[in-house]
Amino acid sequence: MYPSAMPPREVRIGDAAAFAGTTPRAIRHYHQIGLLPEPGRGGDGRRRYGYDDMIRLLWIRKMSEAGISLDDMRAAFDEARDVEDVLGRLEETLAAQEADIKRQRAAVRRLRAVGSPLGLLSPLVTDRLGHLPPGALRPSDLDALLVTERIFGPLGAAIQASVFITLATHPDLRAEADRLDAADAALDDTVDRHDPQVEELAAQHCAHHKALLHAIEAAGLDEAEEKLFEIYDAEASGEEDSTMSAFEAVTKMPYGFSAARTRCMELTARLLAGDLPAGG
């Protein structure tokens, strides 16, 4: 004779979870959001789950595997929304997920082709920099492009790329940029913002910037920048993840510049704009 097993009328939450292929924590969450009615408790104070509860749990498991959200499950069980409506919403969600996966796969292919982290920037930017030899771009260059792309979008970063192309191909300009960077770093909180060296450094920055512009024009990079506007207008898909204005974005990016360095930047901008004589 075969031994016969008598199924219990009710089971505890651990057994219910094991049979349904879920966890006690998930079941408690179903109770909290109203997806699964909370059953009564036995004499020991623990919940007891019966046949109807287990059927609901099994359907929840199946619907979850199909990708139906918990909110849509609840609506379907409550008959508040037609099942076809739920399935239509699910199909739209899956289509969006497929589009995301397609973009992610394209990003991975670009990373493998261009390399990391350059390949993480927008294609409009990487296309301008991809011809440079390995090591020509410094980590700080890529950091600057990352910030510019966040604030001004791919077009702004692609235009800024002209500067780094020029620095990578003109050792003298790169050396001067390094010297100016070191001088900027020396403008710490111990330097008075009205120290004469601040104005001197601003004038040097202005001269260096003009030399960069001259090299950019000589290499025809300015003409390439003009073509970027046409390319960007044709390829723009309206998928930017930022709704902040450029001004808002700038005010949220911390740099911690000293008062002296901030004044140096302001003076440089005014010199470039022609608001100040070259001598300060």
Residue pairs with C-beta under 8 A, 6 or more apart in sequence:
9 50
10 39
10 42
10 48
10 49
10 50
11 19
11 48
11 49
11 54
12 46
12 47
12 48
12 49
13 24
13 27
13 28
13 46
13 47
13 49
14 24
15 49
16 27
16 49
16 53
16 54
16 57
17 23
17 24
17 26
17 27
19 54
19 57
20 27
20 54
20 57
20 58
20 60
20 61
21 61
22 57
22 60
22 61
27 36
27 57
30 36
30 57
30 60
30 70
31 37
31 38
33 70
33 74
34 74
35 60
35 70
35 73
35 74
35 77
36 53
36 56
36 57
36 60
37 53
37 56
38 47
39 47
39 48
39 49
39 50
39 53
40 47
40 48
41 47
41 48
42 48
49 57
56 77
60 73
63 73
63 76
64 73
66 90
67 90
67 93
67 94
68 76
68 86
68 90
69 90
69 93
72 81
72 86
72 89
72 90
75 81
75 86
76 83
76 86
107 119
107 120
110 119
110 123
110 126
111 119
111 120
112 119
113 119
114 126
114 130
115 134
117 142
118 126
118 129
118 130
118 137
118 142
119 126
120 146
121 142
121 145
121 146
121 149
121 154
121 157
122 149
122 154
122 157
122 158
123 154
124 154
124 155
124 157
124 158
124 228
124 231
124 232
124 235
125 145
125 149
125 154
125 157
125 158
125 161
127 158
128 158
128 161
128 162
128 165
128 224
128 228
129 137
129 161
129 164
129 165
132 165
132 168
132 169
136 168
136 169
137 164
137 168
141 164
141 167
144 160
144 164
145 157
145 160
145 161
145 164
146 157
147 253
148 156
148 157
148 160
149 156
149 157
150 242
150 249
150 253
151 246
151 249
151 250
151 253
152 246
153 240
153 242
154 232
155 228
155 229
155 232
158 225
158 228
158 232
159 225
159 228
162 216
162 221
162 222
162 224
162 225
163 212
163 216
165 219
165 221
166 173
166 212
166 215
166 216
166 219
166 221
167 173
167 174
167 177
167 212
168 174
169 219
170 215
173 208
173 211
173 212
173 215
176 208
176 211
177 208
180 201
180 204
180 205
180 208
183 201
183 204
184 201
184 261
184 264
187 197
187 198
187 201
187 258
187 260
187 261
187 264
188 258
188 260
188 261
189 258
189 259
189 260
191 197
191 198
191 258
191 260
192 260
193 258
193 259
193 260
193 262
193 263
194 263
195 260
198 260
198 263
198 264
198 267
199 267
199 280
201 264
202 264
202 265
202 267
202 268
202 271
202 280
203 271
203 278
203 279
203 280
205 264
205 268
205 271
206 268
206 271
206 272
206 278
209 268
209 272
210 272
216 222
242 249
244 252
257 265
267 276
267 280
270 276
271 278
